Amino acid sequence: MDEKPEGHTDGIHKEDQGKPVEVEEMHSLNISKDDVNKLEEGNKEDKDDKHVEQGDRMNKDGDLDSKAQEEVNETTREDLAEEEQEPVFDGTEVPGMQANRSSSTRSLDPDPEEEGSVWPEKAVALKNFVKEKGAAVTSVLRRLSLKRDGVEQANVDVDKDTSDSAKLGEQAAMSPRTAERSAWNPLNYIKVSRDTDSESKAEQGKNIIEESLLPIATKGRIILYTRLGCRDCREARLFLQRKRLRYVEINIDVYPSRKLEIEKVSGSCAVPKVFLNEVLIGGLSELKGLDESGKLDEKIDFFISEAPSPEAPLPPLPGEDDVSDNGPVDELAVIVQKMKATIVVKDRLYKMRRFTNCFLGSEAVDFLSEDQYLEREEAVEFGQKLASEHFFRHVLDENLFEDGDHLYRFLDHDPTVSSQCHNIPRGIIELKPKPIAEIASRLRFLSYAIFEAYASEDGRHVDYRSIHGSEEFARYLRIVQELQRVKVQDMPREEKLAFFINLYNMMAIHAILAWGHPAGPLERRKLFGDFKYVVGGCTYSLSSIQNGILRGNLRPPYNLMKPFGVKDKRSQVALPYPEPLIHFALVCGTRSGPALRCYSPGNIDKELMDAARDFLRAGGLIVDLSGKVAYASKILKWYSVDFGKNEVEVLKHASNYLEPTDSEALLEIIADAQLKVIYQPYDWRLNC
């Protein structure tokens, strides 16, 4: 639906350009009066036919579902133009759908007074749902369609794929798509989502090209020694990639113990160094020299069929040079583990509600009194200390810890934590929590190494498959486990900005590797809203980090509620005001998003301004001076409230990061009130 932004200026005209690659902004359907009359007549005839043939259809075995849905789809396809909804990638849904989800008791029957606006949104949502579920939704959609028969269907938008799904409803249980889903692999899904973007002929050509670019299958092993910020190391990576040679990279800044290894073999710790099995090829210059002389191909032919000997350098070992698992054991964690094994943890009723995996405060006090030889009041104080360290919490957050019939739950027993949080795989870690500044520093260092090794130089493309199998990513998973009980409330603004931006970008990569790249709005909602980490005893999704922390707890686009309520402890972590430039730093795995890079607290403001310049100058905001048209990224539309009160202020804000000549020209056109704004289609495909 077209919406006029708050503070809209009449001199600026706004519209969307074309149809996006996957998703297009929702507009009201423009249908002529003749088309509506034609549609009503068709519906009336269909209704009469249905009354006459209703008895016959009920006697047929199971064909009613597919036929009724097929009739609706055929009518709508003939009279209505296909149009797609505009999903929002921050864990929210399309405009107008939030009210429907906020209450599960709201009727699904269209109100005759609101049919023109409400029914199309429901139909679009059902369309995507039917694509995913097939026959399970066909009966529901049939009932809605039959109720709809006597009412105007001018704004119904049903995709052609929906008809096919309903038509094959009876065979859905045995469909190939269901079989694929049963053997689902997120890494395979990344490839599938990328390959299915174009038409069938284009797909075939693309697959042929991709097969020609696949790495050469070899028995041997290539080891590439590198370090951070090394230009020759980057050139060596590109050289091996062009040769279609798979290699294992060992960054001596990440694995400092390997410096001695290359120094012992080559007499120097200078990098890059390339090994084919146990044979030292040398640096970049030696690699290019062998290639020019033709000797490199001979070595590669031998290397393809020869397995590495025991003298060959080994890939990084699990946990090598990693300090994540080092440190003193937390004595409180040991007490809590003993407490878990002693007290009764079960489902209980509290204030007319049922809570799972809970224990009574009085039972905890009994245990602490006996185990720690404390008086009852001292045991309560000790329990409060454990609660303040995020080992457990009240089921309703009514108090920190008290004696009596209050119910408490261990952190890893919380249903949200156990089912949705991916940095607590084996329960609460027993190491003493490290300072958040130290963890943030190691996270930043490792993110920098991962981005440099597995992302393109411009940060626009990511090698997810290589990241998935790397020891660097395994180390990242160990680092984020240390965030379970850290203190984040007192972090300075600069450290908080850099930490949560870096965490968001790595968390998005983790989510894609774990769940696959989302194919549509419902999958995006799940990815950005249900994939979570435990940080400081609280759960954070990608959406809550972006909208709750970094935007100062602002309402997400098309949402009615703020991420954090008044009593939510996470609101104490949120920044006091929104940071608009974070939208040019947060990378959610899409092609229309900004470049992937690492951010440091010391230069966070400068780095964010550089990110804004790179994004807007690389196509985020294009100004056509002759046509007096500005082509803007939809990021500026979705989060316009962060940049200004109206569209004029948003464009003025964005003009600060354009080239000086473009900025001046844009401001002049704005002053003349002759600018037309067209929002670019957003490419939701994976940035691989």
PyMOL commands that set and color helices and strands:
alter all, ss='L'
color gray80, all
select helices_A, chain A and resi 33-58+64-79+98-102+115-133+135-148+160-167+169-174+176-182+186-195+200-212+231-242+258-266+284-293+295-305+331-342+361-372+376-388+411-413+415-420+436-454+464-468+471-481+493-515+521-530+542-550+569-572+580-584+601-620+634-638+640-643+647-655+660-671
alter helices_A, ss='H'
color red, helices_A
select strands_A, chain A and resi 13-16+222-226+248-251+273-276+279-282+346-350+353-360+392-394+407-410+532-535+538-541+621-624+629-632+676-679
alter strands_A, ss='S'
color yellow, strands_A
deselect
rebuild
show_as cartoon
